[in-house]
Amino acid sequence: MPMDAREIERLIREGLPDANVEIEDLRGDGDHFAARVTSSAFAGKSRVQRHQMVYKALKGRMGGELHALALQTVTPDET
């Protein structure tokens, strides 16, 4: 079952409370999304670590309810 963009945003904000989250449904099918996540929690973290933080916030939904998520993770200073 496809996942709603608002649910993705809610989960990320729950896991990263200061995050600014922008979600785009790439195909309009609810299965392929892109997300730009801006958070000060990413400071000093590698790209892999940042992505792991977002995946953790999604609580295991990646690969299940959420088929594909292209991530861009930045700190407020990098915007």
N, C-alpha and C positions, 0 to 999 in steps of 0.2 A: 504494500500500500504506500503511495507517495506521501511525502512529508510536506507539511505546509511551511512556507517561508517564515511566517510569523513564529512558528514553533522553533525553528532553527535559531532565529534571532533571540527568542526568549531564553532558550537553553544557554546560548553563548553569553548573554548578559547576566544570567544567573551564575555562571561559572567565572566570569570576568566582569565584576560589577561596574567598573569604570569604562567598559568598552563602548565604543561607537561602532555599530554593526550595520553594514549595508549589504543586503541580499539581492541577488538577481537570479530569476529562474531562466536559465539559458535556453531551454527548449520549449518552455511553457507546458512541460509534462509533469512537473513536480518531482522529478527524479534527478535532474542535473542543475546544480546551482553553482553560483560563484559568490564568494563572500569577501568583503574587505573589512577586516577587524582592526580597529585602532585601540590600543591599550597601553597604558604606562607599565603594566605588568610584563610587557615584552622586553623592557629595557635590559640590555646585557645578555639576552638570550639569542641563541642561533635560530635560523629559520626553522630547522627541524624541531627544536624545543618549543618554539612558538606554535607550530602546527600541532604538536602533541598536546599543548595546553588547550587548544580549541577542540581537538578530538575528545579530550577528557571531559570538557564542558558538555559535549554532545551525548555523553553517557551511553556509549556503546551503540549508538544508532548508525554510525558510519558503516557502510557495507550491508546494512539491513534495510531499515526504513529509508535511509538516506543513501542513495546509490552513488552519487558523485558530487564532490564539493571542491571546486577550485578555490584555493585560499590565497589571499594576500594579507599578510599580517605586518603591521607597522606600529611604531610608537608615535605619540603626538608630535615629537620632534622630526620625525621622518616624513610627515605628510606634505 
